[in-house]
Amino acid sequence: MLSFVRSDASVSQRHPLRVLADDGTELLGWLPAGTEIVGTRLADGRQIREAPLGQRFVLPRMRVRDRWRDCSTLRLIREDEWSSVWWFFDGSGSFLAWYVNLEIPLGRGRYGPRRIDGALDVVVEPGGRWSWKDEDEAAEAVRAGRLSGQQLAKLRAEGERLIDRAEAGTFPFDGTWTQFRPDPRWPVPQLPVELWAQDIA
């Protein structure tokens, strides 16, 4: 399971994963579309992105039962790296793109990796074309005190490191796992029952 927490250690999201490989420092996991997750909304029930940018990181939030929608993801999480790389697949199983989710690693807890989402991300298309995503949100997160300027600089440097690899066509952007197909017999990943009681009051 991958947990995203805030700087005060409170949980913002939990994503259950089917673990395909894990040596203690590198985890490869599968999150199919439709999987139930712990998500976050504004306290008034709106999705985060429904609020104006200047309010997204200051309005009260609540955790809710939600679902991972639209695309399935294969995720590579390395313990000390300020990112995880996600392979996105559509409903037919076709590979769509890589998503570099920039994150602050906090080690592992009882249930798996714990991270702070860095707001800033990189999308890499097949062929290596790339683009930054959510630069405005990352800047707003700094203004609101959710990230420090130093943390954002390190997150951007991590993004640039992965961009260099994308431009060179080296792993993880070399085609590895783009033909991945889950075993149809696999059950949908589920969060431990006790976490629902903790996270969704």
MITIZA-651963 format. One record per residue: residue in three letters; x, y, z of N, C-alpha, C, O in turn. Coordinates in pm, whole numbers, padded with zeros to 5 digits, always signed. Layout:
ALAXYZXYZXYZXYZ;...
This chain:
MET+00084-00118+00000+00000+00000+00000+00089+00124+00000+00192+00128+00066;LEU+00047+00223-00074+00117+00351-00079+00033+00454-00005-00084+00475-00038;SER+00092+00519+00095+00021+00621+00173+00082+00757+00146+00204+00775+00150;PHE-00005+00854+00120+00038+00992+00108-00004+01065+00235-00120+01058+00277;VAL+00091+01135+00295+00064+01208+00418+00101+01354+00399+00170+01390+00304;ARG+00055+01437+00490+00090+01579+00488+00211+01602+00579+00258+01510+00646;SER+00259+01724+00579+00378+01754+00659+00355+01736+00808+00450+01719+00884;ASP+00226+01740+00852+00195+01716+00994+00172+01568+01024+00130+01532+01134;ALA+00199+01481+00924+00188+01334+00935+00046+01282+00923+00026+01161+00931;SER-00054+01370+00906-00190+01322+00885-00203+01261+00746-00139+01306+00651;VAL-00287+01160+00734-00304+01089+00607-00388+01172+00511-00490+01229+00550;SER-00345+01179+00385-00427+01244+00283-00488+01142+00189-00604+01155+00150;GLN-00411+01039+00151-00464+00933+00065-00394+00802+00096-00280+00800+00143;ARG-00466+00693+00069-00406+00559+00075-00446+00484-00051-00564+00480-00087;HIS-00349+00424-00118-00372+00349-00240-00327+00204-00219-00206+00180-00209;PRO-00419+00108-00212-00378-00032-00199-00319-00081-00330-00370-00049-00437;LEU-00213-00159-00323-00146-00210-00441-00135-00361-00434-00120-00418-00326;ARG-00142-00425-00550-00102-00565-00558+00049-00565-00578+00098-00520-00681;VAL+00122-00617-00480+00268-00614-00485+00318-00723-00579+00291-00841-00559;LEU+00391-00681-00683+00448-00775-00780+00592-00808-00747+00640-00917-00778;ALA+00662-00714-00684+00800-00737-00641+00832-00637-00532+00787-00522-00537;ASP+00910-00678-00434+00947-00589-00324+01069-00647-00254+01062-00752-00190;ASP+01183-00577-00267+01305-00624-00200+01336-00542-00076+01446-00552-00020;GLY+01240-00461-00032+01261-00379+00086+01304-00237+00054+01285-00147+00136;THR+01360-00216-00063+01400-00081-00105+01334-00040-00236+01329+00079-00268;GLU+01283-00136-00311+01217-00107-00438+01090-00191-00448+01094-00313-00437;LEU+00978-00122-00468+00849-00190-00473+00784-00166-00609+00779-00053-00657;LEU+00736-00274-00669+00659-00265-00793+00518-00312-00762+00498-00426-00720;GLY+00420-00223-00783+00283-00257-00747+00184-00220-00855+00211-00135-00940;TRP+00069-00283-00850-00037-00267-00951-00163-00213-00885-00210-00267-00785;LEU-00217-00104-00942-00342-00045-00894-00439-00037-01010-00429+00054-01093;PRO-00534-00130-01019-00630-00128-01130-00738-00023-01111-00774+00011-00999;ALA-00790+00027-01223-00901+00121-01219-01018+00058-01143-01045-00061-01155;GLY-01088+00140-01065-01202+00093-00989-01170+00050-00848-01260+00024-00769;THR-01041+00041-00814-01001+00001-00679-01045+00106-00578-01030+00226-00600;GLU-01099+00060-00466-01141+00153-00361-01018+00206-00288-00931+00128-00248;ILE-01011+00337-00270-00900+00402-00203-00953+00496-00095-01072+00529-00092;VAL-00863+00538-00008-00891+00652+00078-00851+00776+00000-00734+00791-00036;GLY-00947+00864-00027-00920+00985-00101-00941+01108-00015-00973+01098+00103;THR-00922+01224-00075-00937+01350-00003-01027+01444-00081-01016+01455-00204;ARG-01117+01510-00010-01198+01616-00069-01197+01736+00025-01153+01727+00140;LEU-01246+01846-00026-01265+01961+00061-01375+01928+00162-01461+01845+00136;ALA-01371+01993+00276-01467+01963+00384-01611+01987+00341-01703+01930+00399;ASP-01632+02071+00239-01769+02095+00191-01812+01994+00086-01921+02005+00029;GLY-01727+01893+00059-01762+01786-00032-01710+01802-00174-01718+01708-00253;ARG-01657+01918-00207-01607+01939-00343-01474+01868-00365-01398+01845-00272;GLN-01449+01834-00491-01317+01786-00528-01216+01901-00510-01251+02018-00522;ILE-01091+01866-00480-00989+01968-00454-00978+02066-00571-00969+02187-00551;ARG-00979+02012-00693-00958+02098-00810-01080+02184-00843-01075+02267-00934;GLU-01189+02165-00772-01304+02252-00793-01286+02387-00725-01357+02482-00756;ALA-01193+02396-00632-01166+02522-00562-01070+02606-00644-00985+02551-00715;PRO-01080+02738-00637-00981+02824-00702-00841+02789-00652-00822+02748-00538;LEU-00743+02807-00740-00606+02768-00707-00559+02825-00574-00497+02755-00495;GLY-00589+02951-00549-00542+03015-00426-00603+02961-00298-00557+02994-00189;GLN-00708+02877-00311-00774+02822-00192-00745+02673-00170-00775+02620-00063;ARG-00688+02608-00269-00678+02461-00263-00596+02409-00147-00624+02300-00096;PHE-00497+02483-00104-00409+02432+00001-00436+02495+00137-00361+02473+00231;VAL-00543+02573+00146-00576+02637+00275-00714+02598+00327-00738+02608+00447;LEU-00804+02555+00241-00937+02515+00286-00931+02382+00361-00848+02297+00328;PRO-01017+02362+00461-01020+02235+00534-01052+02118+00440-01127+02132+00343;ARG-00994+02003+00471-01014+01883+00391-01065+01769+00478-01057+01774+00601;MET-01118+01667+00412-01160+01547+00482-01124+01426+00398-01114+01435+00275;ARG-01106+01313+00464-01080+01188+00393-01212+01118+00363-01305+01121+00444;VAL-01219+01056+00246-01343+00991+00203-01311+00857+00136-01200+00835+00087;ARG-01411+00771+00134-01402+00651+00050-01413+00695-00095-01505+00769-00130;ASP-01323+00652-00177-01321+00694-00317-01275+00576-00401-01249+00467-00349;ARG-01266+00597-00531-01217+00493-00621-01111+00549-00714-01117+00666-00754;TRP-01014+00464-00747-00913+00502-00845-00979+00488-00983-01015+00378-01024;ARG-00994+00601-01052-01076+00605-01173-00996+00599-01301-00875+00625-01304;ASP-01066+00564-01406-01023+00580-01545-00910+00487-01590-00932+00398-01671;CYS-00791+00507-01537-00674+00433-01586-00614+00346-01475-00615+00384-01358;SER-00563+00231-01514-00490+00145-01421-00343+00187-01423-00293+00237-01524;THR-00274+00165-01311-00134+00206-01304-00046+00096-01246-00082+00028-01151;LEU+00070+00083-01308+00180+00003-01254+00277+00103-01193+00313+00200-01260;ARG+00320+00083-01070+00399+00184-01000+00532+00127-00951+00537+00019-00892;LEU+00637+00202-00976+00770+00168-00927+00809+00271-00821+00822+00389-00851;ILE+00828+00224-00698+00857+00312-00585+00992+00271-00527+01006+00161-00474;ARG+01090+00359-00538+01223+00334-00482+01238+00415-00355+01208+00534-00350;GLU+01286+00348-00252+01278+00399-00115+01335+00540-00097+01273+00622-00029;ASP+01450+00568-00156+01518+00695-00129+01501+00797-00241+01560+00905-00233;GLU+01423+00767-00343+01408+00861-00454+01287+00952-00431+01186+00911-00374;TRP+01300+01075-00477+01195+01175-00459+01093+01167-00572+01048+01270-00623;SER+01059+01049-00610+00960+01027-00717+00918+00882-00714+00986+00796-00658;SER+00804+00856-00777+00770+00720-00818+00726+00731-00963+00674+00834-01005;VAL+00748+00625-01039+00712+00627-01180+00592+00537-01200+00591+00422-01156;TRP+00490+00591-01268+00365+00518-01291+00348+00494-01440+00361+00587-01521;TRP+00318+00370-01477+00281+00335-01613+00128+00339-01620+00062+00269-01543;PHE+00071+00419-01709-00074+00431-01722-00126+00344-01836-00070+00344-01946;PHE-00233+00269-01807-00296+00181-01906-00445+00214-01914-00508+00241-01812;ASP-00501+00212-02037-00643+00240-02052-00726+00115-02024-00673+00011-01986;GLY-00857+00126-02043-00947+00017-02009-00926-00108-02090-00963-00217-02047;SER-00866-00096-02208-00838-00213-02292-00703-00274-02261-00667-00378-02317;GLY-00627-00210-02172-00495-00260-02137-00382-00200-02217-00267-00241-02201;SER-00411-00104-02303-00306-00042-02384-00230+00063-02303-00289+00138-02225;PHE-00099+00064-02322-00015+00162-02252-00041+00301-02307-00050+00321-02428;LEU-00053+00399-02215-00081+00537-02253+00039+00629-02237+00076+00700-02330;ALA+00101+00627-02120+00209+00720-02089+00270+00684-01954+00215+00605-01877;TRP+00386+00745-01929+00447+00739-01796+00411+00865-01720+00395+00972-01779;TYR+00400+00852-01591+00372+00966-01505+00476+00965-01394+00483+00870-01315;VAL+00556+01069-01387+00656+01082-01281+00591+01160-01168+00577+01282-01176;ASN+00550+01091-01063+00487+01154-00949+00597+01196-00852+00658+01112-00787;LEU+00621+01326-00843+00728+01376-00757+00680+01377-00613+00572+01428-00582;GLU+00762+01322-00525+00720+01293-00388+00838+01310-00292+00954+01300-00332;ILE+00807+01334-00167+00908+01337-00061+00901+01205+00014+00800+01176+00079;PRO+01006+01123+00007+01000+00992+00074+01014+01005+00226+01096+01082+00276;LEU+00931+00929+00297+00932+00929+00444+00957+00790+00501+00926+00763+00616;GLY+01014+00702+00419+01039+00567+00466+00913+00482+00461+00816+00515+00393;ARG+00917+00372+00533+00804+00280+00535+00741+00273+00673+00810+00277+00776;GLY+00610+00262+00672+00537+00236+00795+00494+00091+00798+00544+00008+00722;ARG+00402+00061+00886+00354-00078+00901+00296-00133+00771+00308-00252+00742;TYR+00232-00045+00692+00161-00093+00574+00233-00064+00442+00181-00099+00335;GLY+00350-00003+00446+00421+00022+00322+00477+00163+00314+00482+00233+00415;PRO+00519+00205+00193+00582+00337+00176+00490+00451+00217+00368+00447+00196;ARG+00551+00553+00276+00481+00675+00316+00549+00792+00247+00672+00803+00248;ARG+00470+00881+00187+00526+00990+00108+00441+01115+00121+00322+01109+00151;ILE+00505+01229+00097+00433+01356+00081+00427+01384-00069+00531+01385-00136;ASP+00308+01407-00121+00295+01438-00263+00355+01576-00290+00327+01672-00218;GLY+00437+01584-00395+00507+01708-00423+00433+01806-00511+00487+01911-00545;ALA+00309+01774-00550+00225+01859-00635+00277+01867-00778+00199+01855-00872;LEU+00407+01888-00796+00466+01898-00929+00490+01758-00986+00533+01668-00914;ASP+00461+01739-01115+00477+01608-01179+00532+01626-01321+00539+01738-01373;VAL+00569+01514-01381+00614+01513-01521+00539+01402-01594+00532+01290-01545;VAL+00484+01433-01710+00420+01334-01796+00514+01304-01912+00563+01396-01977;VAL+00538+01177-01937+00626+01135-02046+00546+01047-02142+00492+00944-02102;GLU+00538+01090-02266+00462+01017-02367+00549+00911-02433+00672+00922-02431;PRO+00487+00808-02493+00566+00712-02571+00648+00788-02676+00596+00875-02745;GLY+00776+00754-02685+00864+00828-02774+00951+00927-02702+01048+00978-02758;GLY+00918+00957-02575+01005+01040-02493+00965+01185-02480+01028+01258-02403;ARG+00863+01230-02551+00819+01368-02534+00764+01386-02393+00690+01301-02343;TRP+00801+01496-02329+00764+01514-02189+00709+01654-02165+00729+01745-02247;SER+00640+01671-02051+00591+01803-02011+00576+01806-01859+00543+01705-01797;TRP+00600+01923-01801+00572+01943-01659+00422+01949-01638+00348+01991-01728;LYS+00376+01908-01523+00234+01914-01489+00219+01979-01351+00294+01949-01258;ASP+00123+02068-01341+00084+02130-01213+00192+02219-01152+00208+02222-01030;GLU+00266+02291-01236+00364+02385-01183+00296+02494-01100+00351+02539-01000;ASP+00176+02536-01142+00105+02639-01067+00064+02589-00929+00071+02663-00832;GLU+00021+02462-00920-00017+02406-00791+00104+02395-00698+00092+02420-00578;ALA+00218+02356-00753+00337+02343-00670+00378+02478-00613+00414+02488-00496;ALA+00372+02582-00695+00406+02715-00646+00308+02759-00538+00348+02820-00439;GLU+00180+02727-00555+00079+02763-00456+00099+02685-00327+00077+02738-00218;ALA+00142+02559-00338+00168+02479-00218+00279+02541-00135+00274+02536-00012;VAL+00378+02600-00200+00485+02669-00127+00429+02794-00060+00458+02820+00056;ARG+00350+02872-00133+00293+02993-00076+00206+02962+00045+00201+03040+00141;ALA+00137+02849+00040+00047+02811+00150+00119+02741+00264+00058+02710+00367;GLY+00249+02715+00248+00326+02650+00353+00316+02499+00354+00362+02436+00450;ARG+00258+02438+00250+00249+02292+00244+00382+02229+00202+00413+02116+00239;LEU+00461+02304+00124+00596+02265+00085+00688+02383+00111+00644+02498+00109;SER+00815+02355+00134+00913+02463+00145+00973+02489+00008+00968+02404-00081;GLY+01031+02606-00010+01099+02636-00135+01212+02539-00160+01237+02501-00275;GLN+01282+02498-00054+01392+02402-00068+01340+02266-00114+01402+02201-00198;GLN+01228+02224-00059+01170+02097-00102+01128+02102-00248+01153+02007-00323;LEU+01065+02211-00290+01024+02222-00429+01144+02221-00522+01138+02162-00630;ALA+01253+02285-00482+01374+02284-00565+01427+02142-00581+01471+02103-00689;LYS+01423+02064-00474+01471+01926-00482+01377+01840-00565+01421+01752-00639;LEU+01246+01865-00554+01150+01792-00636+01170+01824-00784+01164+01735-00868;ARG+01194+01951-00816+01218+01988-00955+01346+01924-01007+01351+01878-01121;ALA+01449+01920-00925+01574+01856-00966+01552+01707-00994+01611+01652-01087;GLU+01469+01644-00913+01436+01503-00936+01361+01488-01068+01387+01395-01145;GLY+01268+01580-01095+01198+01576-01223+01293+01591-01340+01280+01521-01440;GLU+01389+01681-01328+01486+01702-01435+01573+01578-01456+01610+01546-01569;ARG+01605+01509-01347+01682+01383-01359+01605+01280-01440+01661+01212-01526;LEU+01475+01269-01412+01394+01172-01487+01370+01220-01630+01361+01137-01721;ILE+01360+01349-01652+01347+01402-01788+01469+01364-01872+01456+01326-01988;ASP+01588+01375-01813+01710+01335-01885+01702+01189-01928+01744+01154-02038;ARG+01650+01105-01841+01637+00963-01874+01532+00942-01984+01549+00857-02072;ALA+01424+01019-01978+01321+01009-02081+01376+01048-02217+01350+00981-02317;GLU+01453+01156-02221+01511+01203-02348+01611+01103-02403+01628+01091-02524;ALA+01679+01031-02313+01777+00931-02356+01712+00797-02388+01776+00709-02446;GLY+01585+00780-02349+01516+00654-02372+01569+00540-02286+01563+00424-02327;THR+01620+00574-02167+01671+00472-02077+01566+00441-01970+01471+00516-01952;PHE+01586+00329-01900+01492+00285-01799+01463+00398-01702+01555+00467-01660;PRO+01339+00418-01666+01221+00334-01691+01144+00369-01819+01030+00325-01837;PHE+01206+00448-01906+01136+00495-02027+01184+00424-02153+01184+00482-02261;ASP+01226+00300-02137+01282+00224-02250+01186+00119-02304+01225+00034-02384;GLY+01062+00124-02262+00963+00026-02307+00938-00086-02209+00844-00164-02226;THR+01021-00096-02105+01000-00198-02003+00860-00185-01943+00817-00076-01904;TRP+00791-00297-01937+00658-00309-01876+00546-00236-01952+00434-00230-01902;THR+00573-00182-02069+00464-00116-02143+00368-00220-02201+00256-00186-02240;GLN+00411-00344-02206+00322-00452-02252+00266-00531-02135+00214-00641-02154;PHE+00276-00478-02016+00230-00548-01897+00081-00580-01906+00001-00497-01948;ARG+00047-00701-01866-00093-00742-01857-00115-00813-01723-00045-00910-01694;PRO-00208-00766-01642-00233-00833-01514-00300-00967-01535-00371-00988-01633;ASP-00277-01057-01443-00346-01185-01445-00495-01159-01418-00527-01102-01314;PRO-00584-01200-01506-00727-01172-01485-00783-01238-01359-00892-01202-01314;ARG-00710-01334-01302-00758-01400-01181-00724-01321-01055-00773-01354-00947;TRP-00641-01218-01068-00604-01142-00950-00725-01070-00890-00801-01006-00964;PRO-00743-01078-00760-00850-00999-00696-00811-00852-00692-00693-00818-00699;VAL-00910-00766-00680-00884-00623-00669-00815-00596-00535-00859-00648-00433;PRO-00709-00516-00534-00642-00485-00406-00740-00420-00309-00830-00345-00349;GLN-00721-00449-00182-00810-00393-00080-00727-00339+00036-00623-00395+00071;LEU-00776-00231+00096-00712-00177+00215-00746-00264+00337-00855-00319+00344;PRO-00653-00276+00432-00685-00347+00555-00809-00287+00622-00823-00164+00628;VAL-00896-00370+00672-01023-00325+00730-01000-00222+00841-01075-00126+00852;GLU-00897-00243+00922-00877-00153+01036-00842-00011+00992-00861+00083+01069;LEU-00792+00005+00870-00756+00138+00826-00879+00222+00793-00877+00345+00808;TRP-00985+00157+00749-01107+00235+00721-01156+00303+00849-01197+00419+00846;ALA-01151+00231+00959-01198+00289+01085-01108+00405+01127-01157+00503+01183;GLN-00978+00396+01099-00885+00502+01137-00901+00624+01046-00901+00738+01093;ASP-00916+00599+00916-00908+00707+00819-01040+00774+00789-01044+00894+00762;ILE-01150+00698+00793-01281+00753+00759-01366+00752+00885-01429+00652+00917;ALA-01367+00863+00954-01442+00870+01081-01589+00894+01055-01668+00903+01149;
